[in-house]
Amino acid sequence: MQNQKTPNNPLTQTTQKMKWNKKKVQIFPFLVILLLVFITFSTFHNGSIIGQIHENPNHIHHQQASSASYVKPNLKKSQEVLDRHCRCNSTRGYSGRKIARDGGSKSYGRWRVSSEKCDVFSGKWVFDNASYPLYNESDCPYMSDQLACHKHGRNDLGYQHWRWQPHDCNLKRWNVKEMWEKLRGKRLMFVGDSLNRGQWISMVCLLQSEIPADRRSMSPNAHLTIFRAEDYNATIEFLWAPLLVESNSDDPVNHRLDERIIRPDSVLKHASLWEHADILVFNTYLWWRQGPVKLLWSDDENGACEELDGQGAMELAMGAWADWVSSKVDPLKKRVFFVTMSPTHLWSREWKRGSEGNCYSEKDPIDFEGYWGSGSDLPTMSTVENILSSLNSKVSVLNVTQLSEYRKDGHPSIFRKFWEPLRPEQLSNPPSYSDCIHWCLPGVPDTWNELLFHLL
């Protein structure tokens, strides 16, 4: 209609105006009546809603919550504890239930990283064989065979000599005695999966040399493992909770299962162990990338499960975790940190075009700033950011993802202990059994702990 030309004949234009004016006279009374009806209805309807709000300020919220089927988490422990022998008696599709948590509707913008002007997570790796590594692999009696790369045949030790350098400032220089003073009389607990366990081992190796052998102890590997320093009345602990909420994978040794089952609305089993720690360092990520997850809500009976994709299940679990943080954490008495995704380096074509390998045989970091591989999932990061932002000052973020993305050289690759015999076809093709997920020690997790020291 916009391309149609208006006739130039003045008589024609006048005739059209007269017809339009006649239509307006006919339409006007109808519009007036319609407007009066609308105003009357709106006044009545709005008055009714306002009256309901005065009688019950939460009316609208409850109305929305009921339609969205929100579940308040962490109300009580289920009588039946999930373990690796549990099975779903039946499985149905996801019902759409969400986690309704304390403070969940508030948003404070981007997550809290640091009170400083300088972003310590933005920088570059600098080769420094004068100051690094901060300890020797062989000098730490608590080193894990999964992470002791030199012990298991890696002779190119350049991965131990890289120092993280923020762009516009310097990290606080690591000081063993100062860190112990920060921990005096306190419990530092790492909670999460094997990557968080690697950071815990790193922290123990960074600190243990200051404590005489007869004044330190390590409890046996269990759900909760504790390193104790008697002279400082302090502990450095690791709690195995790879999915944060209760799950059938909570055995620290026997957790390779075909069916992953979680209670998406309860962290109470693990929280009973972590709630008394003074400094908490949480992580979760990789375990949510292993296929669909079965949901067994605390109020469900007879083993009736729902099924949801990993990212959706992670959002539910983190919602239950965030509810605990929001309702239980006093930032003046307890420090809570969340470690962001630890990237993998499974596809060398992402940093070396045309190649078909992975982290195997890599000896140097990636040297172009802003590199981002498929081992770090942006939608998951966005979900985590939204949840952490709503917690405001109660959680500090250790944003290790970008700085760790550069370190394709820092993984154990084939230089680690394997608990299952390798097949001949694997041995003939090293990339096929390379570990490009975990990190050699000394190495990248030491930097994560330097950042923790800087922020404490």
N, C-alpha and C positions, 0 to 999 in steps of 0.2 A: 504494500500500500504506500510505502514511503516513496516509491519510484513513480507513482502515478502523477501526471501533470494536472494542475488546477486550470480549468478553463479560463481564458482571458476575457470572455464576453461579460461586461458588467451586469447585463440583465440576467444572465445565467447565475452569476454570483449572488445577486439580490434574491432571486427565486430560492436558491439553496438556503440562504440565511433565514428566509421566512419559514421554510419547512422545518429547519432546525429549531427555531423559536417556538413553533407550534408543538413540536415534540417535547420541548422543555416544559411547556405549560401542562402537558398531559402527564409527564413523568414526575414533576415536582411534588404534588400531593402524596403520591405513593412513597417517594423517598422520605418525606417528613414522617409519615406513619411508621415506616420501617425503622427510622432512627429513634423514634419515641419508644417503640417496643424494645429495641436493643438496649437503650439506656435504662429502662425499667428493669429488664432482666439482669443486666450487669450489676445494678445497684443492689438488687436482692441477693444475687449470687455472691458478690464480694462481701456483702455484709454478713452473709452466712459463714463464709470462710473465716473472716476476721473474728467473728464471735467464737468459732471453734478454736482458733489459735489462742484467743484470750483464755478460753476454758482449758486448753491443753496445748502449750507451746510446741510440743513435739509431734503434733498431729500430722503435719505434712511429711516430716521425716519418717515416721512410722509407716505412713501410707506408701512412700517410695520404697522403704526397706522391705515391706511385705511383698511388693510386686517384684522386687529384685531378689528376694529370698536371701537375706543376709543372715549369717551365722555368727554369734558372738563366740570367739575362741577362748581357750584356756580356762574353761569354767570348772572342770573337774577331770581327774584322771580316769581313763577308761579302766574298767576292772580287768579286761583282757589285754595283756601286754603283747605288742607285736614282736615277733622274733622270726628268724629265718625259716621256721617250720610252718608259719601261718600261710594260709591260702584263702583266696576269695571263693566263697561257695557259689556266687553268681556275679556277673558283671553286666552293668547297663551303661548307657551313655551318660555323659555329664549333665547333671540337672541344672547347672547354672548358678548354684549357690556361691555366694561371695563371703569374704571375711569382713565382718563389721567390727572395727577395732577402735580403741580410744584414740582420739585425735586424728582418726583416719580421714576426716573431711577437710582438714586444714592443709594448706599448701604454703610453703614459705619460699618458693622459688628454687634455685639451684642448691644442691647439697652443700653442707658446710665442709670445707676442705681444711682450712687453716685460718687462724685469726691474723696471719701475716699478710702483708701486701704482696710478697713474692710467692709465686706458684712453684713450690718445690717439686711438683710432679711434671713440670715442663722443662726439658733440658736435653742433654746429650751425654753419651758415655765417653769417658776419657781414659785412655790406657795409662795405668799408674802401677808400675811394678816396684815402686819404692815403698808405697804405703799399703798395698793390697797384695794378697788377701789379709784379712784381719785376724786370721788364725790358720793353722795348718790342719789339713784333713786328718793326718795321722796322730795329732795331739789331742783329738777329741774322742774320749772313750765312748761317747754316746752317739757317734756317727751311725747313720743307717746305711746298710749295704745297698739299698735302693738308690742312694744319692752319692755314694763314695766312688766317684768316677775314676780318679787316679788309681785307687786301690784295685779297680777292676779293669785296668789296662789303658786308660786314657793318658797319653803322654804329652799331648799338646795342652799345656797348662795356661795358655793365654786367657781362657775364660775366667780364671781366678783374679785377674789383674785389672779389671775394668771398674772404674769409679763413676758413680752418677753425679753429674754436675748440672744443677739448675741454671737456667739462663741468666737470671738477674740477681742471684744471691748465692750463698754457700750453705750446704747442709752443715748442721752442727757436727763437729768432729766427734766420732765415736769415742766414748770414754767408759771403760768397764766399771771403774769404781763409782763414777757418777750414776751410771745406770743402776747399780746395786743400791745406791742410796735412794734412788727413786722408788725402788722396790722394797725397801726395808719395811718389815712388818706387813707386807702385802702379798696377795695372791694374784699373779698374772696368769690368765688362762686363755689359751687358744682353743676355739671351738669350730669344728668343721670337718673337712675331708683330708685326704692325703697331702694335698698341697698346703693346707694349713698346718698339717703335722710337719711338713718340711720346714715351714717357717719357725715352728716351735723348736725343732732340732737345731736349726740355725741359731736361735736365741740362746739355747743351752750351750752350744759350742762357743758362741761369742763370749759367754759369761763364766763358764765353769772353771777356767784356769785361775781365777781369782780366789777360789774356794779350796782350801786344803782337802785332800782326798778323804780324810777321816771326818770332815765336817760337811760332807755333801752325800746325797743318796738319790737313787732313782728307783721308783716303784716298778714292779713288773708291768709289761705292756698289757693294758686292759682298756675298758671303756673310758676310764679316767687314769691317765699316767702322770706321775708327779715327780719333778726334780726339786729337791729341797736343799736350801743353803742354811745351815744352822746359825751361822754367825750373823746373818741378817734377818733371821726369822721370816724367811721369804720362800715362796714356791713359784716355779714356772711349770704350768700344767697344760696338758692337752686332753681335750674331751672329744672323742670320736662321735660326731653327729653330722654326717655328710649332707643330710637333707634338712637340718635344723629341727624339723618336726619329728615326732616319733615315727619310726619306720621299721620294716622287717630287715633292714640293712644295718642295724645298729650294733652288730657284732663287729669289733675292730679287725677280726681276722677272717671269719667266714661270712662274707657279704656278697659273693658273686652269685647272684640269683637271676633266674629267668623272668621272674615277676616281681616288679618293684611296687610295694604297698606302703602307703603313708597314711597317717592321720593328719589331714590338712589343717585341722583346727586345734592342734594341741602341741605345744612345746614343753608341757609340764614335766614329762619324764626327764628331759635333759636339763630343764631350768632348775629342777631340784638340786642339781649338781653345780650349775654355773652361777646360781643366784647370789652366792656368798663371796664370789671373786671381786676383787677391787678394780682390776683392769681386765676387760674382756675384748678379745680380738676374734671376730667372726668371719667366716667365708662360706660361700656355697655357689656352685655354678656347674661344673662339669658333669655331675651326676644327673642333672636335669636334661642332658643332651643325649641320653641313651634310649630314646624311644618313649612310648606312652607310659603313664604312671597310673596305678590303681589307687583310688581314693576310698578310704574306709572312715567315714565320719564317726565321731565319738558316740553319737546317738543312734547309729545304725546297728542293727542286730542281725544275727545269723550270717555274718560274713558277707553281706551284700555290698559290693563295691561299685564305684563308678570309674570310668576311664577318661583320662584327659591327657592332652599333649604335655610335654615336659615344661615348656615355657609357662603355660597356664597353671600347671601344678606348682611351679616355683613361685609364681605370684601369690597363690594361696598360702603356701608355706611361709613366705616372707611376711605376708600380712599377719599371720599368727605370731611370728617372731616380733614384728613391729608392735603388735598389741602388748606383748610382754614388756618391751622396752618402754613404750609410752606410759604404761601404768605402774611399772616397778622401778624405773631408773631415776635416781636423783643425781644429776650431773655434778653436784657439789661433793658427792660421796663416792660415785662410781664412774669410771671412764669406760666408754664403749666405742670400739672401732669396728668398721666394716671394711674388709679387703675386697676390692673389686676383682673382676675376672682375671685369672691367670691365663694368658694366651697360649695356644699350641702352635706348633710349626710343622704341620703335617704335609704341606704341599709346597715344595721349593719353587714351583712355577710362579708363585705369588711374589717372590722377590728376585727370581732369576728366570726370566722369560725363556720358555722352551725346554726347561728341565723337567724331569719326571720323578725327582726324589723327594726327600723331606729334610729333617734337620741333620741326618747322618752326614758326617765328614765336614760339617760347617765349623769354621774356626774363628770367624769374625762377626761382630754385630752388623745389623743392617744400618747403612750410613745415610739414608735419606729420611729427613724429618717428616713426621706425620704418617709413616707407613702404617697400614692397617690391613691385617690379614683376616681370613675367614675363621681363624681360631678365636676371634672375639666377636660375639654376636651383638650387633647394635640394638635390635629390638629388646634383647634381654637387658642390656645396659640402660635403656630408656625406662624399662619397668623398675629396675633397681633404683634408678635415680628418683623416680616419682615417689617410691616408698620411703627412701632415705630423706628426701626433702621434707616430707611431712613430719619427720621426727625432729627437725630443726637442731637445736643445740645438744640433744641427747646422744647423738652419734657423730663421731668424726670419721671421715672417709680416708682410707689409705688407697689412693687411686694409682694402683701399680700397673694398670693395663697397658697404657701407651709406652711407658718406659721399658716394660718387659717385652713388648712387641718387637723391639729392636734386637733382642738377644736370641736369635736363632741358634747361636753357638753355645748356649748355656744349658742345654738339655743332656741327660745321660746318654741318649742314643743307645748304642749297644754296650756301653761301659757301665754295667750295673749287674747285680745278682738277679738271675731269673730263677724263680722257684719251680718252674715247670721245664722239663727238657725241651730243647729246641729241635725241631724237625730238620732233616738234611736240606730240604728245599728252603727253609728259613736261613740256615747257616750259609747257604750259597748266595743269599740275597739280603745283606745286612739291613737295608732300609725297611724290609718287611717286618723286622722285629725291633726296630728302633723305638725307644721311648722319647717321644717329642712332646711330652706333657709335663713331666716332673722336671726338677732343676738340680744340677750338680751342686754340691757343697764342697768347699766355699764357692759362693756364686751369687746369683740374682736374689735369693731370699735374704741374704745378708743385707742387701740394700733396702729391702722392705723393712727390715728391723732398724736400720739406720733412720729411716723415715719415721718409724714409730718412736724411736728415741727423740728425734727432733721435735715431734708434736707433743710428747708427754710434758 
